[in-house]
Amino acid sequence: MTTSPADASTDPRLLLTGLDPADDRLAALHARFAEAALDAGAVDVAYRTLDSPVGRLLVCATDVGVLRVAFEIEGHDTVLDRLAATVSPRIVEAPSRLDAVARELDEYFRGERRAFDLPLDRRLSKGFQRTVLEHLPDIGYGATASYAAVALASGSPRAVRAVGTACATNPLPVVVPCHRVVRSDGTAGNYRGGMAAKQILIDLEARA
């Protein structure tokens, strides 16, 4: 079948026919479509990936702020599928829209940033979990607090297990520092990105 320019303008996906995934033109076309969608207000969630000492991170944001930070161990495609089902199917890879997020994360991983100045979209945190997560930035850079101490600060001193669950399901790890919450005996405890990732973050801050 032959595609005319008129056909392609009607359905832009036809422009991709016959292009190898490694072809630079494919990336350029995707960037054009993403920018057009953003300009038209047709994107509810933008995302990008970036390399870090704890592996490749997926970062997603809405007009409100950063919505999700995900580790490779979680499965980036799985995370995006879940966001499409629970937040909006209008999700587009738009790296430039998250340049500020990427810059602050890079500064943090280089040891040049101790706190994030990013707007957050906290809609994925509910109830007591949100209360817990909002207290975490009070734990200073390079410091740690026990699950019991965080439970007390959150107004429910007996809810130690619930604090653990809140931290383990934190939708904004690294940015919201659940890695600073440890067991009473000082051991790291569970972490959404895996035990090794949590220890890397603790050690990174301890060296600064």
N, C-alpha and C positions, 0 to 999 in steps of 0.2 A: 504494500500500500504506500502511496506517495502522500506526504504531508505538505500541504501548501502553507505559506506564511499566515494566511487567514485562519486556517485550521489551528495552527500553533497559538495564535493570539486568543482564540476561543478557549482552548484547553492547554495551558502552559505546560502540563505534564508531557505533552507530545514533544516538547523541545528536548526532553531527556532521552528520547528513543535513540538507541544505538550508541550512547555515550558509555565509555568504560568508567566504573566507579572511581578509578584513580585519575581520571581526566580532570585537569584543572578547571575546564569549562563547567563541569558539574558543580564544583564548589562555588564558582562564580554565580551560576544560575540560582543555586540555593540561597546564597547571600542576597541576591536581588529579590527573590520571592519573600525572604524573611523581612527585608527592609520594607517591601511593599505592604506586607501584612501588618507590620508595626505601624506604618504611616496611616493605614486604613483603620487602625484600632481593632484589628481582627485577632489580636493575640492576648490571651489572658495570662499565660505562663510562658516566660522565656527561660531558656536554659543554656548552659555551656559546661564543658568539662575542663579541668586543669590538673596538672601534675603537682604532687606534693610529697613530702617525706612519709606520709601515711597512705600513699597510693593515689590513684587517679580519683578525683572528687567530681561529683555531679553537683552543680549549683543551680537552683531554680528560683525565679523571682516573679512577683506580680507587680502591678503598679503601686501596691502598698509597701512592699519591701521583700527582703529575702524570705522565701517560703520553705525551702528545703535544701539541706546539704546531705549528700549521700555518699557512702563509701562503696568501692567496687564490690566488696563482700556482700552488699545488699542486692546487687544486680541493678545496674542503672536503668535498663529497659523495664524491669519490674517496677521500679520506683516511678518512672514516667507513666507507665500504664495505670498505676494506682492513682496518680495525680489526675490523669485524664478522666478516671471514673469518679473521683471524689471532689475535684475542684473544677476542672473544665477540660474538655477535649481540645480546646484551642491552644495547643502547646507547640512552640516553634523554637528550634535551635537558633539563638540570636546572640552570639558571643559579645558583640559590642555593647549590648544593653546591660551586660554584667561586668563591664570593665572595672568599675569602681570596686565591686565585690572581689574580683580576681586580684586587683592591686592590693587591697587590704589583707587578703589571705596570704599573698606572696610576702608582704612586709612582716606579717606575723611569723611565717615559717622561717624567715631570715633572722628572726629575733629582733626586728626593728619596731614592732608594734606590740603593745601590751593590752590594748582594749580596742574593740571594733566600734566604728562610728557609722553603722549601717542601719537603715530602717528595716524593721522586721515585720513580716506578715505571720502572726502567731495563730492563725486559724486552725492549724493542725494540732494544737495543744488545747486540751479541754480540762475543766474542773481543777482537781488537786494537782494534776500534772502541770498545768499552766502556772499555778501558784508556786510550785517547786522550781520550775525553770526560770521564773522571774526573779527568784532569789539567788540564782547561781552566779550572776556577775558580781555579787557582793563578796564572793571568795576572790581574794586578790590574786593577781598574776604571780605564778610561782608558788602559791600556797595551796593547801588542800584542806578539805573538811570532811568529817565522817558523815555517813548516811544519817546517823542519829542526830548530829548537830544540824544538818539541813532540815530534818524532820521538825526539830524544835524551832528553828527559824521560820519554818513554814506554818507554824501554829498547830501542829499535830505531832507532839513528841513521841507518840506510840506508833506512828505510821512509817516506821523505818523501811519495811518491805515495800510500801507504796512509793517511797522516795526512790528506792532502787529501780522499780519499774518505770517511774517517770524519767529517770536518767537514761535507762536502757532503751527507751523509745523516743528520746529527744529528737525531734525532726530537724533541729539546727545544731548538730554537734560541731565542735570547734568554735563556732561563733558564739553559741551559748555554752559555756565551758563545763559541761557535765563531766569531763575528764578530771576535774579537780575534786570530785567526790570519790572518796575511797572508804574502805572498810575501817572499822575501829582499830584493827591491829596494824593499820598502815599499808596493807596490801592493796593493789589497784582495784580489784573487783571487776565485774563484767562491764562491757562497753559495746556499743552498737557497731563500731568499726573493728572490734576484736581486741584482745588483751594487748597484743603487740603495739597496735596503734595508740592505745591509751598510754602505755608506758613511754612511747616516743614523745607524746605531747607533754607528759609530766617532766620528762628529762629535758626537753627543749626549753621549757620555762625555768627549770632549775638552773640551767647553765647561764641564763641571762643576768 
